[in-house]
Amino acid sequence: MRNIGIIYAILASIVWGLDYVILQKTLVKISPIALLLVQSLITVIVLLPFAFTNFESVRSLDKTALFLIVLSSITLVLANFLIFSSIKLLGAPMASVIEISYPFFVTLFAFLFFRTPLNWFFFLGAIFIFIGSLIIIKLA
């Protein structure tokens, strides 16, 4: 299962890269907030047929899980709005170089909220991410 998870993560990275390039062209014609609305409507239409087969798992959620889903949805909308705005203003390559720092924040929040242990590899990787992004931003 771990190998499949790695393959999924790589494929997600490839699809995100494709999506950023598509978004760069799309955001010339539409605002980030309008794009979010249109994408949300399309998502509902595409996923609606699957909703009925997974409805039981949604019905059985407790309040904590439901709260986390709502919170995650809010942060997702905010993050998408911010990255769409960044792509519109900076272009897909530059926005992605800056946004790639998110693994640092994932690890930091995992530590703060769930006490996931940190080690020196985390700090070394974070330094590489920020230095690499800085080099690209300053020299590109």
C-alpha positions as CSV (number, residue, x, y, z in Angstrom):
1,M,0.0,0.0,0.0
2,R,2.9,2.4,0.7
3,N,4.1,2.1,-2.9
4,I,0.6,2.9,-4.2
5,G,0.6,6.0,-1.9
6,I,3.9,7.1,-3.3
7,I,2.6,6.7,-6.9
8,Y,-0.6,8.6,-6.0
9,A,1.5,11.4,-4.6
10,I,3.7,11.6,-7.7
11,L,0.7,11.5,-10.0
12,A,-0.9,14.3,-7.8
13,S,2.2,16.4,-8.3
14,I,2.1,15.9,-12.1
15,V,-1.7,16.8,-12.2
16,W,-1.1,19.9,-10.0
17,G,1.6,21.0,-12.4
18,L,-0.7,20.6,-15.3
19,D,-3.5,22.4,-13.4
20,Y,-1.3,25.4,-12.6
21,V,-0.4,25.9,-16.3
22,I,-4.1,25.5,-17.3
23,L,-5.1,28.0,-14.5
24,Q,-2.5,30.6,-15.7
25,K,-4.4,30.7,-19.0
26,T,-7.8,30.5,-17.4
27,L,-7.2,33.3,-14.9
28,V,-6.7,35.8,-17.7
29,K,-10.4,35.5,-18.5
30,I,-11.9,35.0,-15.0
31,S,-11.4,36.2,-11.4
32,P,-10.1,33.8,-8.8
33,I,-13.3,33.9,-6.8
34,A,-15.5,33.3,-9.9
35,L,-13.2,30.4,-10.8
36,L,-13.6,28.9,-7.4
37,L,-17.4,29.1,-7.7
38,V,-17.4,27.5,-11.2
39,Q,-15.0,24.7,-10.1
40,S,-17.1,24.0,-7.0
41,L,-20.3,23.7,-9.1
42,I,-18.5,21.3,-11.5
43,T,-17.2,19.3,-8.6
44,V,-20.7,18.9,-7.3
45,I,-22.0,17.7,-10.7
46,V,-19.1,15.3,-11.2
47,L,-19.3,13.8,-7.7
48,L,-23.1,13.7,-7.3
49,P,-23.4,10.2,-8.8
50,F,-20.9,8.9,-6.3
51,A,-22.6,10.5,-3.4
52,F,-25.3,7.9,-3.1
53,T,-22.8,5.0,-2.8
54,N,-20.8,6.8,0.0
55,F,-23.7,8.5,1.8
56,E,-23.6,6.1,4.8
57,S,-20.0,7.0,5.6
58,V,-21.1,10.7,5.7
59,R,-24.2,10.0,7.8
60,S,-22.1,8.1,10.4
61,L,-19.7,11.0,11.1
62,D,-19.4,12.3,14.6
63,K,-19.3,16.0,15.4
64,T,-15.6,16.2,15.7
65,A,-15.1,14.7,12.2
66,L,-17.8,16.9,10.8
67,F,-16.1,20.0,12.3
68,L,-12.7,18.9,10.8
69,I,-14.3,18.5,7.4
70,V,-15.9,21.9,7.5
71,L,-12.6,23.5,8.8
72,S,-10.6,21.7,6.0
73,S,-13.1,22.9,3.4
74,I,-12.7,26.5,4.6
75,T,-8.9,26.3,4.5
76,L,-9.1,24.6,1.1
77,V,-11.2,27.4,-0.4
78,L,-8.9,30.0,1.2
79,A,-5.8,28.3,-0.1
80,N,-7.2,27.9,-3.6
81,F,-8.3,31.5,-3.7
82,L,-4.8,32.6,-2.6
83,I,-2.9,30.4,-5.1
84,F,-5.3,31.3,-7.9
85,S,-4.6,35.0,-7.1
86,S,-0.9,34.3,-7.0
87,I,-1.0,32.5,-10.3
88,K,-2.9,35.3,-11.9
89,L,-0.5,38.0,-10.6
90,L,2.9,36.1,-10.8
91,G,2.3,33.3,-13.3
92,A,2.2,29.6,-12.7
93,P,5.9,28.9,-12.5
94,M,6.7,31.7,-9.9
95,A,3.6,31.0,-7.8
96,S,4.4,27.3,-7.7
97,V,8.0,28.0,-6.6
98,I,6.8,30.0,-3.7
99,E,4.0,27.7,-2.8
100,I,6.3,24.7,-2.7
101,S,7.2,25.7,0.9
102,Y,3.9,24.1,2.1
103,P,5.7,20.9,3.3
104,F,7.4,23.0,5.9
105,F,4.0,24.3,7.2
106,V,2.5,20.8,7.0
107,T,5.2,19.5,9.3
108,L,5.0,22.5,11.6
109,F,1.3,22.2,12.0
110,A,1.5,18.5,12.5
111,F,3.9,19.2,15.3
112,L,1.8,22.0,16.8
113,F,-1.5,20.2,16.6
114,F,-0.7,16.5,16.9
115,R,2.8,16.6,18.5
116,T,4.3,14.8,15.6
117,P,8.0,14.7,16.4
118,L,10.5,16.8,14.4
119,N,14.1,15.9,13.7
120,W,17.0,17.6,12.0
121,F,16.0,16.3,8.6
122,F,12.9,18.5,8.8
123,F,15.0,21.6,9.5
124,L,17.5,20.7,6.8
125,G,14.8,20.1,4.2
126,A,13.0,23.3,5.2
127,I,16.2,25.3,4.7
128,F,16.7,23.7,1.3
129,I,13.2,24.5,0.3
130,F,13.4,28.1,1.3
131,I,16.9,28.6,-0.2
132,G,15.9,27.0,-3.4
133,S,12.8,29.1,-3.7
134,L,14.8,32.2,-2.9
135,I,17.4,31.4,-5.6
136,I,14.7,31.0,-8.2
137,I,12.8,34.1,-7.1
138,K,15.8,36.3,-7.1
139,L,17.5,34.9,-10.3
140,A,14.5,34.1,-12.5
